[in-house]
Amino acid sequence: MVRQHVNPLSRFFQLPLELPAPAALFSNAERPIHLDIGCARGRFLLALAQQQSEINHLGVEIRRPLVKAAEADRQALGLGNLHYLFCNANVSLEAWLLSLPPAQLDLVSIQFPDPWFKKKHHKRRVLQPALLRSIAAALQPGKRFFIQSDVLAVIEPMVAVSEASGCFSRPTGDARPWREGSPLPVPTERETYVLDQGLPVYRVLYERNEAPLPSLEALEQALEAADNSPISPPESS
Ligand SMILES: C[S@@+](CC[C@H](N)C(=O)[O-])C[C@H]1O[C@@H](n2cnc3c(N)ncnc32)[C@H](O)[C@@H]1O
């Protein structure tokens, strides 16, 4: 049985893993990389990698059994432009992102992250200031960062910390506050479920601009401020 949620702050998940370099992940390691954080069972990337064969897709996921199953699917299809890795994105991604050749990272997506509604659990949410800073450091100007969720109380702090960084701008013409549709040609599993229910999806696409990286402290303050004055009312669970 695969657990519904794991606590990313538990000791077990704090050990940094050395993630393999692109050459060990993809058959053509030079291609642009799309990094999907929290890819779960990986069916979205499995379909996307077949449509976008010119891009290398990497899914990272903290629930190891899902990664194992996703990797088995990938291997069965013989896809050399896709890989799944088990890790805690908040612990193991920074070093991997730093080690990438400049300009290779093309897109980072965080789609329908676990909500962790209770305030005391907000630190378990995946887009923490340090991760946002690592993403901003790894993306060259013009490269993209895409976030989407069906929970306003989750996406609003993600938007707050992304915009407080000063490193991201929205493409001209994108609707505000939420983008009309996904820039990706394949919906994720959660996205399909939400859309089938007729529920709204809140999306923002960012492009890295030329601004320098902010301090971690500035981002932490921005997130705390967003946490203390949420735009949407808190949900109960
Ligand atoms: C609600 S699911 C969404 C899955 C998929 N992105 C979708 O849209 O269908 C969020 C996923 O993020 C994973 N996750 C949560 N925290 C994580 C972390 N710190 N590092 C890596 N994966 C994480 C969870 O295990 C879960 O599979």
The ligand as a MOL file (V3000), in Angstrom:
LIG
                    3D

  0  0  0     0  0            999 V3000
M  V30 BEGIN CTAB
M  V30 COUNTS 27 29 0 0 0
M  V30 BEGIN ATOM
M  V30 1 C -1.1250 15.9950 -4.6220 0
M  V30 2 S 0.1860 15.1570 -5.4040 0 CHG=1
M  V30 3 C 0.1180 15.7920 -7.0430 0
M  V30 4 C 0.7640 14.8860 -8.0180 0
M  V30 5 C 0.8640 15.3880 -9.4500 0
M  V30 6 N 1.7730 16.5390 -9.5440 0
M  V30 7 C -0.4820 15.7210 -10.0140 0
M  V30 8 O -0.7400 16.9230 -10.2750 0
M  V30 9 O -1.3010 14.7940 -10.2300 0 CHG=-1
M  V30 10 C 1.6630 15.9230 -4.7600 0
M  V30 11 C 2.8690 15.0060 -4.8450 0
M  V30 12 O 4.0290 15.6770 -4.3530 0
M  V30 13 C 4.7990 14.7580 -3.6030 0
M  V30 14 N 5.6580 15.5120 -2.6720 0
M  V30 15 C 5.2530 16.1750 -1.5780 0
M  V30 16 N 6.2930 16.7450 -0.9420 0
M  V30 17 C 7.4010 16.4150 -1.6760 0
M  V30 18 C 8.7830 16.7030 -1.5320 0
M  V30 19 N 9.2380 17.4330 -0.5030 0
M  V30 20 N 9.6430 16.2150 -2.4460 0
M  V30 21 C 9.1790 15.4590 -3.4890 0
M  V30 22 N 7.8820 15.1580 -3.6740 0
M  V30 23 C 6.9940 15.6340 -2.7910 0
M  V30 24 C 3.7530 13.9210 -2.8970 0
M  V30 25 O 4.2410 12.6800 -2.4230 0
M  V30 26 C 2.7070 13.7520 -3.9970 0
M  V30 27 O 2.9310 12.6120 -4.7850 0
M  V30 END ATOM
M  V30 BEGIN BOND
M  V30 1 1 1 2
M  V30 2 1 2 3
M  V30 3 1 2 10
M  V30 4 1 3 4
M  V30 5 1 4 5
M  V30 6 1 5 6
M  V30 7 1 5 7
M  V30 8 2 7 8
M  V30 9 1 7 9
M  V30 10 1 10 11
M  V30 11 1 11 12
M  V30 12 1 11 26
M  V30 13 1 12 13
M  V30 14 1 13 14
M  V30 15 1 13 24
M  V30 16 1 14 15
M  V30 17 1 14 23
M  V30 18 2 15 16
M  V30 19 1 16 17
M  V30 20 1 17 18
M  V30 21 2 17 23
M  V30 22 1 18 19
M  V30 23 2 18 20
M  V30 24 1 20 21
M  V30 25 2 21 22
M  V30 26 1 22 23
M  V30 27 1 24 25
M  V30 28 1 24 26
M  V30 29 1 26 27
M  V30 END BOND
M  V30 END CTAB
M  END
